[in-house]
Amino acid sequence: MTRMLIIGPPGSGKGIQAERISEHLGIIAISTGAIFRANVKGQTPLGLTAQKYLDVGNFVPDSVTNNMVRDRISEADAESGFLLDGYPRTVAQVDYLDLILAGSDRKLDVVLELTADNDELVARLLGRAKETGRSDDNEAVIRHRLELYNEQTEAVVAGYAQRNILTQVDGSGGIDDVTERVLYSLGRFAGVS
């Protein structure tokens, strides 16, 4: 029964690694993007509230995001463990997640941070932008997003490091090589096999 997070900057390969870890550990991978899409599509009260912010290009407030995550990790398929991708991103969200888990006598087992050199991340994201035709993803925009990510998550990463549940893995190189490093690193944590 593993409860874990995967964090890392845009382009670090979180999505593919989350899929592989989920399959390897037999736990559900939950991305905040998927949670948002499901709530908006289902026109849930939280989804309708989130849509108001998304429609004007604003960040969805923590209160809405927190409640969506709470509802999702309370579902039956997350009882035997989960991997959260994209949450928490702020110290306030970390505190809320702790409360959610403590309320059901659970805690996080491990937080995996994928790291990579900014130049490699920029190259990956520019390649992805070219493949998907996203003209808004130019180098300046990408570098700004990476800067914002680093500013936003620095305290989150430091907090999990203080708890001794953070493991950092180099996300550079091929997907299979990264997966091998990830699984090796996760094997050092009790409850993760």
KEKE-3310 file (N, C-alpha, C; in steps of 0.2 Angstrom, whole numbers, plus 5000, padded with zeros to 4 digits):
npx = (5004:5006:5008:5011:5020:5023:5034:5041:5049:5040:5042:5050:5046:5037:5024:5025:5033:5025:5015:5022:5027:5015:5010:5020:5020:5006:4997:4985:4988:4986:4982:4982:4978:4969:4960:4954:4949:4939:4930:4926:4921:4911:4903:4902:4899:4912:4919:4912:4914:4928:4929:4925:4936:4946:4941:4944:4958:4964:4972:4966:4959:4967:4957:4947:4955:4960:4949:4945:4955:4955:4942:4945:4955:4949:4941:4937:4947:4959:4961:4970:4982:4991:4997:5001:5001:5006:5002:5004:5007:5010:5015:5004:4995:5002:5000:4986:4985:4991:4982:4971:4975:4979:4967:4962:4970:4982:4998:5010:5022:5033:5041:5044:5055:5058:5072:5081:5092:5090:5092:5090:5077:5071:5074:5067:5054:5052:5053:5042:5032:5033:5029:5016:5011:5010:5011:5012:5022:5037:5055:5057:5045:5044:5056:5052:5041:5048:5056:5045:5040:5051:5052:5040:5039:5050:5050:5041:5048:5059:5053:5048:5060:5065:5057:5062:5057:5059:5065:5077:5078:5088:5081:5086:5090:5086:5069:5068:5080:5078:5067:5073:5082:5073:5065:5074:5078:5066:5065:5072:5064:5053:5039:5037:5039)
npy = (4994:5009:5026:5040:5054:5062:5074:5087:5098:5106:5095:5086:5073:5067:5062:5050:5042:5042:5033:5021:5019:5017:5006:4996:4996:4993:5003:5017:5030:5047:5061:5079:5086:5077:5076:5089:5090:5079:5084:5096:5092:5083:5093:5095:5103:5108:5107:5117:5128:5129:5130:5143:5151:5146:5149:5163:5163:5162:5156:5141:5143:5137:5131:5125:5116:5108:5102:5095:5085:5079:5073:5064:5056:5049:5040:5022:5016:5021:5017:5007:5012:5026:5037:5053:5066:5081:5088:5091:5108:5119:5126:5127:5118:5106:5106:5104:5092:5084:5084:5079:5065:5062:5062:5050:5041:5039:5042:5050:5039:5041:5054:5058:5067:5072:5077:5088:5096:5113:5117:5105:5102:5113:5110:5098:5102:5112:5103:5096:5106:5109:5096:5096:5108:5119:5135:5145:5140:5145:5148:5158:5159:5146:5145:5155:5148:5137:5144:5149:5138:5132:5142:5141:5128:5126:5127:5117:5105:5106:5105:5091:5085:5087:5079:5067:5059:5062:5058:5061:5060:5059:5065:5065:5059:5044:5037:5023:5022:5032:5026:5015:5021:5027:5017:5010:5019:5021:5009:5010:5014:5010:5001:5003:4994)
npz = (5000:4994:4995:4986:4979:4964:4958:4948:4936:4921:4907:4912:4912:4920:4918:4910:4918:4929:4924:4922:4935:4942:4936:4939:4953:4956:4959:4958:4947:4948:4941:4943:4932:4926:4936:4936:4923:4923:4933:4927:4915:4920:4926:4940:4956:4960:4948:4940:4947:4946:4932:4930:4934:4925:4913:4912:4912:4924:4939:4948:4964:4979:4988:4980:4972:4982:4987:4976:4975:4987:4986:4976:4980:4990:4984:4980:4972:4976:4989:4991:4988:4980:4967:4966:4954:4951:4961:4979:4975:4982:4999:5007:5001:5003:5017:5018:5011:5020:5031:5025:5023:5037:5042:5039:5044:5037:5028:5018:5009:5001:4991:4975:4966:4950:4941:4930:4919:4915:4901:4894:4898:4891:4878:4876:4878:4868:4857:4859:4858:4845:4839:4843:4838:4846:4846:4856:4865:4866:4867:4877:4884:4889:4897:4907:4913:4918:4928:4936:4941:4948:4958:4964:4969:4977:4992:4995:4991:4999:5012:5011:5010:5023:5030:5027:5016:5003:4987:4975:4958:4943:4929:4916:4899:4891:4892:4897:4904:4914:4920:4926:4935:4943:4949:4956:4965:4972:4978:4990:5000:5014:5012:4999:4985)
capx = (5000:5010:5005:5017:5019:5029:5035:5046:5047:5038:5046:5054:5044:5032:5018:5027:5036:5019:5012:5026:5027:5009:5010:5025:5017:4999:4993:4982:4991:4981:4985:4977:4974:4963:4954:4951:4945:4933:4925:4923:4916:4905:4899:4901:4900:4919:4921:4909:4918:4935:4928:4925:4943:4950:4939:4948:4965:4967:4973:4960:4961:4968:4951:4944:4959:4961:4943:4944:4960:4952:4937:4948:4959:4944:4938:4939:4953:4964:4962:4976:4988:4990:5003:4998:5005:5004:4999:5004:5012:5012:5015:4997:4992:5005:4997:4980:4986:4993:4976:4967:4978:4979:4960:4960:4976:4987:5003:5014:5027:5038:5040:5049:5056:5062:5076:5084:5095:5085:5093:5087:5070:5069:5074:5061:5047:5052:5051:5034:5028:5033:5025:5009:5009:5008:5015:5014:5028:5043:5060:5056:5039:5046:5061:5048:5037:5052:5057:5040:5040:5056:5050:5033:5040:5056:5048:5038:5053:5063:5049:5048:5067:5066:5054:5066:5053:5060:5070:5078:5081:5090:5076:5089:5092:5081:5064:5069:5085:5075:5063:5077:5084:5067:5063:5080:5078:5060:5066:5075:5059:5049:5032:5038:5043)
capy = (5000:5014:5033:5044:5060:5063:5081:5089:5103:5104:5092:5081:5066:5065:5058:5043:5039:5040:5027:5016:5017:5015:4999:4992:4995:4991:5008:5021:5036:5052:5068:5085:5088:5073:5077:5095:5088:5075:5088:5101:5088:5081:5098:5095:5110:5110:5108:5123:5134:5129:5133:5151:5153:5143:5153:5169:5162:5162:5149:5139:5143:5130:5128:5121:5111:5104:5098:5090:5080:5075:5068:5059:5051:5046:5034:5016:5013:5024:5014:5002:5016:5030:5041:5059:5069:5088:5091:5098:5113:5125:5123:5127:5112:5101:5106:5101:5085:5080:5084:5073:5059:5060:5060:5042:5037:5038:5047:5048:5035:5044:5059:5057:5073:5071:5083:5088:5102:5117:5117:5099:5103:5118:5107:5093:5106:5115:5098:5094:5111:5108:5091:5097:5114:5124:5141:5149:5137:5147:5147:5163:5156:5139:5147:5158:5143:5134:5149:5150:5131:5132:5147:5139:5122:5126:5126:5110:5100:5107:5102:5084:5083:5088:5073:5061:5055:5064:5055:5065:5056:5063:5063:5066:5053:5040:5035:5017:5023:5035:5022:5011:5024:5028:5010:5008:5024:5020:5003:5011:5016:5005:5001:5004:4989)
capz = (5000:4993:4994:4984:4975:4959:4956:4944:4931:4915:4903:4916:4911:4925:4915:4908:4924:4934:4922:4924:4943:4944:4933:4943:4960:4956:4962:4953:4945:4948:4939:4944:4926:4924:4941:4934:4917:4925:4937:4923:4910:4924:4928:4947:4959:4960:4941:4938:4950:4943:4925:4930:4934:4919:4907:4911:4912:4931:4943:4952:4971:4982:4991:4975:4970:4987:4988:4971:4976:4993:4984:4972:4984:4994:4980:4982:4969:4979:4995:4991:4987:4974:4965:4964:4949:4950:4968:4980:4972:4987:5006:5009:4998:5007:5024:5017:5010:5027:5035:5022:5025:5044:5044:5038:5047:5032:5027:5012:5010:4997:4986:4970:4962:4944:4940:4924:4917:4911:4894:4892:4898:4886:4871:4876:4878:4861:4853:4861:4855:4837:4837:4844:4835:4851:4845:4862:4868:4863:4872:4883:4888:4893:4903:4912:4916:4923:4933:4941:4944:4953:4964:4968:4973:4982:4999:4995:4990:5006:5017:5010:5011:5030:5033:5024:5012:4997:4983:4969:4952:4937:4923:4909:4896:4889:4896:4900:4909:4919:4924:4930:4941:4948:4953:4961:4971:4976:4982:4997:5005:5017:5010:4992:4982)
cpx = (5004:5006:5011:5015:5025:5029:5041:5044:5044:5043:5051:5052:5040:5027:5020:5029:5030:5016:5016:5027:5021:5008:5014:5022:5010:4995:4990:4986:4985:4984:4980:4974:4968:4958:4950:4946:4939:4928:4922:4918:4910:4900:4897:4902:4907:4921:4918:4912:4925:4934:4928:4932:4947:4948:4942:4955:4968:4968:4967:4963:4962:4962:4948:4948:4960:4955:4942:4949:4957:4947:4940:4951:4955:4940:4941:4945:4959:4966:4968:4983:4987:4997:5000:5003:5002:5001:5003:5009:5014:5012:5008:4994:4996:5002:4990:4980:4987:4987:4971:4969:4978:4972:4958:4966:4981:4992:5006:5020:5034:5036:5045:5049:5061:5066:5079:5087:5090:5086:5090:5080:5067:5069:5068:5055:5047:5050:5044:5030:5028:5029:5017:5006:5007:5013:5016:5020:5034:5048:5059:5050:5041:5051:5057:5044:5042:5054:5052:5039:5045:5054:5044:5035:5046:5055:5045:5043:5057:5059:5048:5055:5068:5063:5057:5062:5054:5066:5071:5081:5082:5085:5079:5090:5085:5076:5065:5075:5083:5071:5067:5080:5079:5065:5068:5079:5072:5061:5069:5070:5054:5042:5032:5042:5040)
cpy = (5006:5021:5037:5050:5059:5071:5082:5094:5101:5101:5087:5074:5063:5060:5051:5039:5037:5034:5021:5014:5014:5007:4994:4991:4993:4996:5013:5027:5041:5059:5073:5087:5084:5074:5084:5093:5084:5079:5093:5097:5086:5086:5098:5102:5112:5112:5115:5129:5135:5132:5140:5154:5152:5147:5160:5169:5162:5156:5148:5140:5136:5127:5123:5115:5106:5099:5093:5084:5076:5070:5063:5054:5047:5040:5028:5013:5016:5021:5010:5006:5021:5034:5047:5063:5076:5091:5087:5102:5119:5122:5123:5120:5106:5100:5102:5094:5081:5079:5079:5066:5057:5059:5053:5038:5035:5043:5045:5044:5038:5049:5059:5064:5071:5078:5083:5096:5107:5117:5111:5099:5108:5114:5102:5097:5109:5109:5096:5099:5110:5102:5092:5104:5119:5130:5145:5146:5139:5147:5152:5161:5150:5141:5150:5153:5139:5138:5149:5143:5131:5136:5144:5133:5121:5124:5119:5105:5100:5104:5094:5081:5083:5082:5067:5056:5057:5060:5059:5060:5060:5060:5064:5059:5050:5038:5029:5018:5027:5031:5017:5014:5026:5022:5009:5013:5023:5014:5004:5013:5011:5006:5002:4998:4987)
cpz = (5000:4992:4992:4980:4970:4957:4952:4939:4925:4910:4906:4915:4916:4923:4914:4914:4929:4931:4923:4931:4945:4942:4938:4950:4961:4960:4956:4953:4944:4946:4941:4938:4925:4929:4938:4928:4919:4929:4932:4918:4914:4927:4936:4950:4959:4953:4939:4941:4947:4936:4925:4930:4928:4913:4906:4912:4919:4934:4947:4959:4974:4985:4986:4973:4976:4988:4982:4972:4982:4991:4980:4975:4989:4991:4982:4979:4972:4986:4996:4989:4981:4973:4963:4960:4949:4956:4973:4976:4977:4994:5008:5007:5002:5014:5023:5015:5016:5031:5032:5024:5032:5046:5043:5040:5042:5032:5021:5014:5006:4992:4981:4966:4956:4943:4933:4923:4913:4904:4891:4892:4893:4879:4871:4875:4871:4856:4853:4857:4848:4835:4838:4841:4840:4850:4851:4866:4865:4869:4878:4887:4892:4898:4908:4916:4921:4929:4938:4944:4950:4960:4968:4972:4977:4989:5000:4995:4997:5011:5017:5012:5019:5033:5031:5020:5005:4994:4977:4964:4946:4931:4916:4906:4893:4894:4900:4906:4915:4924:4929:4936:4946:4952:4958:4967:4975:4980:4989:5002:5007:5014:5002:4989:4975)
residu = (MET:THR:ARG:MET:LEU:ILE:ILE:GLY:PRO:PRO:GLY:SER:GLY:LYS:GLY:ILE:GLN:ALA:GLU:ARG:ILE:SER:GLU:HIS:LEU:GLY:ILE:ILE:ALA:ILE:SER:THR:GLY:ALA:ILE:PHE:ARG:ALA:ASN:VAL:LYS:GLY:GLN:THR:PRO:LEU:GLY:LEU:THR:ALA:GLN:LYS:TYR:LEU:ASP:VAL:GLY:ASN:PHE:VAL:PRO:ASP:SER:VAL:THR:ASN:ASN:MET:VAL:ARG:ASP:ARG:ILE:SER:GLU:ALA:ASP:ALA:GLU:SER:GLY:PHE:LEU:LEU:ASP:GLY:TYR:PRO:ARG:THR:VAL:ALA:GLN:VAL:ASP:TYR:LEU:ASP:LEU:ILE:LEU:ALA:GLY:SER:ASP:ARG:LYS:LEU:ASP:VAL:VAL:LEU:GLU:LEU:THR:ALA:ASP:ASN:ASP:GLU:LEU:VAL:ALA:ARG:LEU:LEU:GLY:ARG:ALA:LYS:GLU:THR:GLY:ARG:SER:ASP:ASP:ASN:GLU:ALA:VAL:ILE:ARG:HIS:ARG:LEU:GLU:LEU:TYR:ASN:GLU:GLN:THR:GLU:ALA:VAL:VAL:ALA:GLY:TYR:ALA:GLN:ARG:ASN:ILE:LEU:THR:GLN:VAL:ASP:GLY:SER:GLY:GLY:ILE:ASP:ASP:VAL:THR:GLU:ARG:VAL:LEU:TYR:SER:LEU:GLY:ARG:PHE:ALA:GLY:VAL:SER)
# end
